Amino acid sequence: MVEIEVPGRKPLSLSDLVLDYNGTLALDGKILPGAAQRLLSLAGHLRLHVLTADTFGSVGKELADLPCRVFVIATENQAEAKAEYLRQLGPQKCVAIGNGRNDALMLKAAALGIAVVQAEGASVEALFSADVLSRDILEALDLLLNPLRLVAALRS
């Protein structure tokens, strides 16, 4: 569990981290350097979920050594599938990280949505649906490892 007290906002009690894969956690199907180490650190505090259409067919191999649940979504209605997955977990206890248009509903529904802008860029829909914007996945994960960093961005 990650607890975050933000002045002017309801306290966050987060138990689940839901991540997009390609463009967020990975580039061209390969997990980005440094991400696995941070996910291992977060696994002691949050249940990890990775949602992907697995465009490159590599998610199973890339995440085999990480304690996360991988959910492969269909190529149609991806945004709705990701949002529904989050709803089943309970959005009030979820933090979501993504970059794509198909992540916007998930980012908006989560108690905390973090958009990342990396090599693939980020959709405007994702940016406007998130609570926080990070330059990359490592900074986004570091926000969860050091939750006091979020206070400045989220306080009223």
Contact map, one row per residue, 1 for C-alpha under 8 A:
111000000000111100000000000000000000000000001100000000000000000000000000000000000000000000000000000000000000000000000000000000000000000000000000000000000000
111100000001111000000000000000000000000000001100000000000000000000000000000000000000000000000000000000000000000000000000000000000000000000000001001000000000
111110000011110000000000000000000000000000000000000000000000000000000000000000000000000000000000000000000000000000000000000000000000000000000000001000000000
011111000011100000000000000000000000000000000000000000000000000000000000000000000000000000000000000000000000000000000000000000000000000000000000001100100000
001111101111000000000000000000000000000000000000000000000000000000000000000000000000000000000000000000000000000000000000000000000000000000000000000000100000
000111111110000000000000000000000000000000000000000000000000000000000000000000000000000000000000000000000000000000000000000000000000000000000000000000100110
000011111000000000000000000000000000000000000000000000000000000000000000000000000000000000000000000000000000000000000000000000000000000000000000000000100011
000001111100000000000000000000000000000000000000000000000000000000000000000000000000000000000000000000000000000000000000000000000000000000000000000000000011
000011111110000000000000000000000000000000000000000000000000000000000000000000000000000000000000000000000000000000000000000000000000000000000000000000000111
000011011111000000000000000000000000000000000000000000000000000000000000000000000000000000000000000000000000000000000000000000000000000000000000000000000000
001111001111100000000000000000000000000000000000000000000000000000000000000000000000000000000000000000000000000000000000000000000000000000000000000000000000
011110000111110000000000000000000000000000000000000000000000000000000000000000000000000000001000000000000000001000000000000000000000000000000000000000000000
111100000011111000000000000000000000000000000000000000000000000000000000000000000000000000011000000000000000000000000000000000000000000000000000000000000000
111000000001111110000000000000000000000000000100000000000000000000000000000000000000000000011110000000000000001000000000000000000000000000000000000000000000
110000000000111110000000000000000000000000001110000000000000000000000000000000000000000000001100000000000000000000000000000000000000000000000000000000000000
100000000000011111000000000000000000000000000111100000000000000000000000000000000000000010001110000000000000000000000000000000000000000000000000000000000000
000000000000011111100000000000000000000000000111100000000000000000000000000000000000000000000111100000000000000000000000000000000000000000000000000000000000
000000000000000111110000000000000000000000000001111000000000000000000000000000000000010000000111100000000000000000000000000000000000000000000000000000000000
000000000000000011111001100000000000000000000001111000000000000000000000000000000000000000000001110000000000000000000000000000000000000000000000000000000000
000000000000000001111111100000000000000000000000011100000000000000000000000000000000000000000000111000100000000000000000000000000000000000000000000000000000
000000000000000000111111110000000000000000000000011101000010000000000000000000000000000000000000010000000000000000000000000000000000000000000000000000000000
000000000000000000011111111110000000000000000000000101100000000000000000000000000000000000000000000000000000000000000000000000000000000000000000000000000000
000000000000000000011111111100000000000000000000000000000000000000000000000000000000000000000000011100000000000000000111100000000000000000000000000000000000
000000000000000000111111111000000000000000000000000000000000000000000000000000000000000000000000111000000000000000010100000000000000000110000000000000000000
000000000000000000111111111000110010000000000000000000000000000000000000000000000000000000000000000000000000000000000000000000000000000010000000000000000000
000000000000000000001111111111110000000000000000000000000000000000000000000000000000000000000000000000000000000000000000000000000000000000000000000000000000
000000000000000000000111111111110000000000000000000000000000000000000000000000000000000000000000000000000000000000000011000000000000000000000000000000000000
000000000000000000000110011111000000000000000000000000010000000000000000000000000000000000000000000000000000000000000000000000000000000000000000000000000000
000000000000000000000100011111100000000000000000000001111110000000000000000000000000000000000000000000000000000000000000000000000000000000000000000000000000
000000000000000000000000011111110000000000000000000000000110010000000000000000000000000000000000000000000000000000000000000000000000000000000000000000000000
000000000000000000000000111011111011000000000000000000000000011000000000000000000000000000000000000000000000000000000000000000000000000000000000000000000000
000000000000000000000000111001111111000000000000000000000000000000000000000000000000000000000000000000000000000000000000000000000000000000000000000000000000
000000000000000000000000000000111111000000000000000000000000000000000000000000000000000000000000000000000000000000000000000000000000000000000000000000000000
000000000000000000000000000000011111110000000000000000000000000000000000000000000000000000000000000000000000000000000000000000000000000001000000000000000000
000000000000000000000000100000111111111000000000000000000000000000000000000000000000000000000000000000000000000000000000000000000000000011001000000000000000
000000000000000000000000000000111111111100000000000000000000000001000000000000000000000000000000000000000000000000000000000000000000000000000000000000000000
000000000000000000000000000000000111111110000000000000000000000000000000000000000000000000000000000000000000000000000000000000000000000000000000000000000000
000000000000000000000000000000000111111111000000000000000000000000000000000000000000000000000000000000000000000000000000000000000000000001001100000000000000
000000000000000000000000000000000011111111100001000000000000000001000000000000000000000000000000000000000000000000000000000000000000000000001000000000000000
000000000000000000000000000000000001111111110000000000000000000001100000000000000000000000000000000000000000000000000000000000000000000000000000000000000000
000000000000000000000000000000000000111111111000000000000000000000000000000000000000000000000000000000000000000000000000000000000000000000000000100000000000
000000000000000000000000000000000000011111111100000000000000000000000000000000000000000000000000000000000000000000000000000000000000000000000001100000000000
000000000000000000000000000000000000001111111111000000000000000000100000000000000000000000000000000000000000000000000000000000000000000000000000000000000000
000000000000000000000000000000000000000111111100000000000000000000000000000000000000000000000000000000000000000000000000000000000000000000000000000000000000
110000000000001000000000000000000000000011111110000000000000000000000000000000000000000000000000000000000000000000000000000000000000000000000000000000000000
110000000000011110000000000000000000000001111111000000000000000000000000000000000000000000000000000000000000000000000000000000000000000000000000000000000000
000000000000001110000000000000000000000000101111100000000000000000010000000000000000000000000000000000000000000000000000000000000000000000000000000000000000
000000000000000111100000000000000000001000100111110000000000000000111000000000000000000000000000000000000000000000000000000000000000000000000000000000000000
000000000000000111100000000000000000000000000011111000000000000000011110000000000000000000000000000000000000000000000000000000000000000000000000000000000000
000000000000000001111000000000000000000000000001111100000000000000011110000000000000000000000000000000000000000000000000000000000000000000000000000000000000
000000000000000001111000000000000000000000000000111110000000000000000111100000000100000000000000000000000000000000000000000000000000000000000000000000000000
000000000000000000011100000000000000000000000000011111100000000000000111100000000000000000000000000000000000000000000000000000000000000000000000000000000000
000000000000000000000000000000000000000000000000001111100000000000000001111001000000000000000000000000000000000000000000000000000000000000000000000000000000
000000000000000000001100000010000000000000000000000111111110000000000001100000000000000000000000000000000000000000000000000000000000000000000000000000000000
000000000000000000000100000010000000000000000000000111111000000000000000000000000000000000000000000000000000000000000000000000000000000000000000000000000000
000000000000000000000000000110000000000000000000000001111110000000000000000000000000000000000000000000000000000000000000000000000000000000000000000000000000
000000000000000000000000000010000000000000000000000001111111000000000000000000000000000000000000000000000000000000000000000000000000000000000000000000000000
000000000000000000000000000011000000000000000000000001011111110000000000000000000000000000000000000000000000000000000000000000000000000000000000000000000000
000000000000000000001000000011000000000000000000000001011111111000000100000000000000000000000000000000000000000000000000000000000000000000000000000000000000
000000000000000000000000000000000000000000000000000000001111111100000100000000000000000000000000000000000000000000000000000000000000000000000000000000000000
000000000000000000000000000000000000000000000000000000000111111100000000000000000000000000000000000000000000000000000000000000000000000000000000000000000000
000000000000000000000000000001100000000000000000000000000111111110000000000000000000000000000000000000000000000000000000000000000000000000000000000000000000
000000000000000000000000000000100000000000000000000000000011111111010000000000000000000000000000000000000000000000000000000000000000000000000000000000000000
000000000000000000000000000000000000000000000000000000000001111111000000000000000000000000000000000000000000000000000000000000000000000000000000000000000000
000000000000000000000000000000000000000000000000000000000000011111100000000000000000000000000000000000000000000000000000000000000000000000000000000000000000
000000000000000000000000000000000001001100000000000000000000001111110000000000000000000000000000000000000000000000000000000000000000000000000000000000000000
000000000000000000000000000000000000000100100001000000000000000011111000000000000000000000000000000000000000000000000000000000000000000000000000000000000000
000000000000000000000000000000000000000000000011110000000000001001111100000000000000000000000000000000000000000000000000000000000000000000000000000000000000
000000000000000000000000000000000000000000000001110000000000000000111110000000000000000000000000000000000000000000000000000000000000000000000000000000000000
000000000000000000000000000000000000000000000000111100000011000000011111000000000000000000000000000000000000000000000000000000000000000000000000000000000000
000000000000000000000000000000000000000000000000111100000000000000001111100000000000000000000000000000000000000000000000000000000000000000000000000000000000
000000000000000000000000000000000000000000000000001111000000000000000111110000000000000000000000000000000000000000000000000000000000000000000000000000000000
000000000000000000000000000000000000000000000000001111000000000000000011111001001100000000000000000000000000000000000000000000000000000000000000000000000000
000000000000000000000000000000000000000000000000000010000000000000000001111111000000000000000000000000000000000000000000000000000000000000000000000000000000
000000000000000000000000000000000000000000000000000010000000000000000000111111000000000000000000000000000000000000000000000000000000000000000000000000000000
000000000000000000000000000000000000000000000000000000000000000000000000011111000000000000000000000000000000000000000000000000000000000000000000000000000000
000000000000000000000000000000000000000000000000000000000000000000000000011111111000000000000000000000000000000000000000000000000000000000000000000000000000
000000000000000000000000000000000000000000000000000010000000000000000000111111111100000000000000000001000000000000000000000000000000000000000000000000000000
000000000000000000000000000000000000000000000000000000000000000000000000000011111110000000000000000011111100000000000000000000000000000000000000000000000000
000000000000000000000000000000000000000000000000000000000000000000000000000011111111000000000000000001001000000000000000000000000000000000000000000000000000
000000000000000000000000000000000000000000000000000000000000000000000000100011111111100000000000000000000000000000000000000000000000000000000000000000000000
000000000000000000000000000000000000000000000000001000000000000000000000100001111111110000000000000001101100000000000000000000000000000000000000000000000000
000000000000000000000000000000000000000000000000000000000000000000000000000000111111111000000000000000101100100000000000000000000000000000000000000000000000
000000000000000000000000000000000000000000000000000000000000000000000000000000011111111100000000000000000000000000000000000000000000000000000000000000000000
000000000000000000000000000000000000000000000000000000000000000000000000000000001111111110000000000000000000000000000000000000000000000000000000000000000000
000000000000000001000000000000000000000000000000000000000000000000000000000000000111111111100100000000000100110000000000000000000000000000000000000000000000
000000000000000000000000000000000000000000000000000000000000000000000000000000000011111111100000000000000000100000000000000000000000000000000000000000000000
000000000000000000000000000000000000000000000000000000000000000000000000000000000001111111100000000000000000000000000000000000000000000000000000000000000000
000000000000000100000000000000000000000000000000000000000000000000000000000000000000111111101100000000000000000000000000000000000000000000000000000000000000
000000000000000000000000000000000000000000000000000000000000000000000000000000000000011111111100000000000000000000000000000000000000000000000000000000000000
000000000000000000000000000000000000000000000000000000000000000000000000000000000000011111111110000000000000111000000000000000000000000000000000000000000000
000000000000110000000000000000000000000000000000000000000000000000000000000000000000000001111100000000000000011000000000000000000000000000000000000000000000
000000000001111100000000000000000000000000000000000000000000000000000000000000000000000011111110000000000000011000000000000000000000000000000000000000000000
000000000000011111000000000000000000000000000000000000000000000000000000000000000000010011111111000000000000011100000000000000000000000000000000000000000000
000000000000010111000000000000000000000000000000000000000000000000000000000000000000000000101111100000000000011111000000000000000000000000000000000000000000
000000000000000011100000000000000000000000000000000000000000000000000000000000000000000000000111110000000110010111000000000000000000000000000000000000000000
000000000000000011110001000000000000000000000000000000000000000000000000000000000000000000000011111000000010000011110000000000000000000000010000000000000000
000000000000000000111011000000000000000000000000000000000000000000000000000000000000000000000001111100110010000001110000000001000000000000000000000000000000
000000000000000000010011000000000000000000000000000000000000000000000000000000000000000000000000111110110000000000111000111001100000000000000000000000000000
000000000000000000000010000000000000000000000000000000000000000000000000000000000000000000000000011111110000000000000000011011000000000000000000000000000000
000000000000000000000000000000000000000000000000000000000000000000000000000000100000000000000000001111110000000000000000011111000000000000000000000000000000
000000000000000000000000000000000000000000000000000000000000000000000000000001110100000000000000000111111000000000000000000001000000000000000000000000000000
000000000000000000010000000000000000000000000000000000000000000000000000000000100110000000000000011111111110000000000000000001000000000000000000000000000000
000000000000000000000000000000000000000000000000000000000000000000000000000000100000000000000000011111111111000000000000000011111100000000000000000000000000
000000000000000000000000000000000000000000000000000000000000000000000000000000110110000000000000000001111111100000000000000000001000000000000000000000000000
000000000000000000000000000000000000000000000000000000000000000000000000000000100110010000000001000000111111110010000000000000000000000000000000000000000000
000000000000000000000000000000000000000000000000000000000000000000000000000000000000000000000001110000111111110111100000000001001110000000000000000000000000
000000000000000000000000000000000000000000000000000000000000000000000000000000000000000000000000000000011111110010000000000000001110000000000000000000000000
000000000000000000000000000000000000000000000000000000000000000000000000000000000010011000100000000000001111111010000000000000000000000000000000000000000000
000000000000000000000000000000000000000000000000000000000000000000000000000000000000010000111111000000000111111110000000000000000000000000000000000000000000
000000000001010000000000000000000000000000000000000000000000000000000000000000000000000000111110000000000000111110000000000000000000000000000000000000000000
000000000000000000000000000000000000000000000000000000000000000000000000000000000000000000000111000000000010011111000000000000000111000000000000000000000000
000000000000000000000000000000000000000000000000000000000000000000000000000000000000000000000011100000000111111111100000000000001111000000000000000000000000
000000000000000000000000000000000000000000000000000000000000000000000000000000000000000000000011110000000010000111110000000000000111110000010000000000000000
000000000000000000000000000000000000000000000000000000000000000000000000000000000000000000000000111000000010000011111000010001100111110000000000000000000000
000000000000000000000001000000000000000000000000000000000000000000000000000000000000000000000000111000000000000001111100010000000000111110010000000000000000
000000000000000000000000000000000000000000000000000000000000000000000000000000000000000000000000001000000000000000111111110000000000111100000000000000000000
000000000000000000000011000000000000000000000000000000000000000000000000000000000000000000000000000000000000000000011111110000000000001110000000000000000000
000000000000000000000010001000000000000000000000000000000000000000000000000000000000000000000000000000000000000000001111100000000000000000000000000000000000
000000000000000000000010001000000000000000000000000000000000000000000000000000000000000000000000000000000000000000001111110000000000000000000000000000000000
000000000000000000000010000000000000000000000000000000000000000000000000000000000000000000000000001000000000000000001111111000000000000000000000000000000000
000000000000000000000000000000000000000000000000000000000000000000000000000000000000000000000000001110000000000000111101111101100000000000000000000000000000
000000000000000000000000000000000000000000000000000000000000000000000000000000000000000000000000001110000000000000000000111111100000000000000000000000000000
000000000000000000000000000000000000000000000000000000000000000000000000000000000000000000000000000010000000000000000000011111110000000000000000000000000000
000000000000000000000000000000000000000000000000000000000000000000000000000000000000000000000000000110010000000000000000001111111000000000000000000000000000
000000000000000000000000000000000000000000000000000000000000000000000000000000000000000000000000011111110010000000100000011111111100000000000000000000000000
000000000000000000000000000000000000000000000000000000000000000000000000000000000000000000000000001000010000000000100000011111111100100000000000000000000000
000000000000000000000000000000000000000000000000000000000000000000000000000000000000000000000000000000010000000000000000000111111100000000000000000000000000
000000000000000000000000000000000000000000000000000000000000000000000000000000000000000000000000000000011011000010000000000011111110000000000000000000000000
000000000000000000000000000000000000000000000000000000000000000000000000000000000000000000000000000000010011000111100000000001111111100000000000000000000000
000000000000000000000000000000000000000000000000000000000000000000000000000000000000000000000000000000000011000111100000000000001111100000000000000000000100
000000000000000000000000000000000000000000000000000000000000000000000000000000000000000000000000000000000000000111100000000000000111110000000000000000001100
000000000000000000000000000000000000000000000000000000000000000000000000000000000000000000000000000000000000000001111000000000100111111000000000000000000000
000000000000000000000000000000000000000000000000000000000000000000000000000000000000000000000000000000000000000001111000000000000001111110110000000000000000
000000000000000000000000000000000000000000000000000000000000000000000000000000000000000000000000000000000000000000011100000000000000111110110000000000000000
000000000000000000000001000000000000000000000000000000000000000000000000000000000000000000000000000000000000000000011100000000000000011111110000000000000000
000000000000000000000001100000000010000000000000000000000000000000000000000000000000000000000000000000000000000000010100000000000000011111111000000000000000
000000000000000000000000000000000110010000000000000000000000000000000000000000000000000000000000000000000000000000000000000000000000000111111100000000000000
000000000000000000000000000000000000000000000000000000000000000000000000000000000000000000000000000000000000000000000000000000000000011111111110000000000000
000000000000000000000000000000000000000000000000000000000000000000000000000000000000000000000000100000000000000001010000000000000000011111111111000000000000
000000000000000000000000000000000010011000000000000000000000000000000000000000000000000000000000000000000000000000000000000000000000000011111111100000000000
000000000000000000000000000000000000010000000000000000000000000000000000000000000000000000000000000000000000000000000000000000000000000001111111110000000000
000000000000000000000000000000000000000000000000000000000000000000000000000000000000000000000000000000000000000000000000000000000000000000111111111111000000
010000000000000000000000000000000000000001000000000000000000000000000000000000000000000000000000000000000000000000000000000000000000000000011111111000000000
000000000000000000000000000000000000000011000000000000000000000000000000000000000000000000000000000000000000000000000000000000000000000000001111111000000000
000000000000000000000000000000000000000000000000000000000000000000000000000000000000000000000000000000000000000000000000000000000000000000000111111111000000
011100000000000000000000000000000000000000000000000000000000000000000000000000000000000000000000000000000000000000000000000000000000000000000011111111100000
000100000000000000000000000000000000000000000000000000000000000000000000000000000000000000000000000000000000000000000000000000000000000000000010011111110000
000000000000000000000000000000000000000000000000000000000000000000000000000000000000000000000000000000000000000000000000000000000000000000000010011111111000
000000000000000000000000000000000000000000000000000000000000000000000000000000000000000000000000000000000000000000000000000000000000000000000010011111111100
000111100000000000000000000000000000000000000000000000000000000000000000000000000000000000000000000000000000000000000000000000000000000000000000001111111110
000000000000000000000000000000000000000000000000000000000000000000000000000000000000000000000000000000000000000000000000000000000000000000000000000111111110
000000000000000000000000000000000000000000000000000000000000000000000000000000000000000000000000000000000000000000000000000000000001000000000000000011111110
000001001000000000000000000000000000000000000000000000000000000000000000000000000000000000000000000000000000000000000000000000000011000000000000000001111111
000001111000000000000000000000000000000000000000000000000000000000000000000000000000000000000000000000000000000000000000000000000000000000000000000000111111
000000111000000000000000000000000000000000000000000000000000000000000000000000000000000000000000000000000000000000000000000000000000000000000000000000000111
